[in-house]
Amino acid sequence: MSASDHVRVFEVGPRDGLQNEKLPVSLEDRFFLIAGLARAGVSDIEVGSFVREDRVPQMAGSAEINQAIVEGRLPSGTARAWSLVPNVRGMENAVKAGVKRVAVFTAASEAFNQKNIGMTIAQSLAEISKVADLARAHGIQVRGYVSTAFGCPFEGQVSASQVMGVISSLAALGIGEISIGDTIGVATPRAVEELVRPALQAHGAGAIAVHFHDTRGTALANTLRALDLGVRTVDSSAGGLGGCPFAPGATGNLATEDLLYMLQGMGLSTGVDLDAFCRTTLEFSRRINRPVSSRYLAAFASTCKS
């Protein structure tokens, strides 16, 4: 990797990071987090999701967040705002809110898909096809997630060939970028190579992102292996917040601060001001009275004077 290489950091904290919190976070505090991360230079931010509020109450108000961005009441600078949509109804609500970019999701495990959204993988792909058609009709960009790509809390190990089949199905629907997710944090660098290498060979670096959870402390090592293979988009969450409410034992995401520090030390560019990012996360954690798991952020906080 050359020093001129750029890595796109895809910030999922305001959605994936907060969806598993025990208590809802106020819109004011969510506004603060999104605006601060945008000012720090993050290029892509997942700001919310159009899901049933009775299932994921922490995401209530996502329409208001998107409308505030569209109207300029929530400054996002040059950051691209994304929202998760689970189905056609969610997509229709996203259109009403003026969303320009959405993310859809399915899983590589039948059991997880059933627990998560009450559909088989085939049924979820059929629903995504309808969402993609609606998005194209409104000029909306679509990103895809494949959950449980390395292991499932209900089925155990998931084969790389099984995941590749789901990735190919999403690509056939016109999904331009597909994020490979380690939902329960069981991946190792060897498993990353066995899956990410063929995914890159089949679809190209521009179409593949990675999304690691740090349940077993391997998220950075897995990211490094993915980068070495050629991946240039990495999902991460401010402070390491996150987890999946429908995956037992799934703890936080790869911490964005830890990722930025590693990339900076490797001479790779991100366009993100690490100090500004850390100050935003520290203040946000204070506001919601929530400790964060980022190791770099803890070190930063011990030396930060203001």
Beta strands, then each sheet from edge to edge (+ up, - down):
strand 1: 8-11
strand 2: 44-49
strand 3: 80-84
strand 4: 101-107
strand 5: 141-147
strand 6: 151-152
strand 7: 156-157
strand 8: 177-182
strand 9: 208-212
strand 10: 233-236
sheet 1: 1+ 2+ 3+ 4+ 5+ 8+ 9+ 10+ 1+
sheet 2: 6+ 7-
end
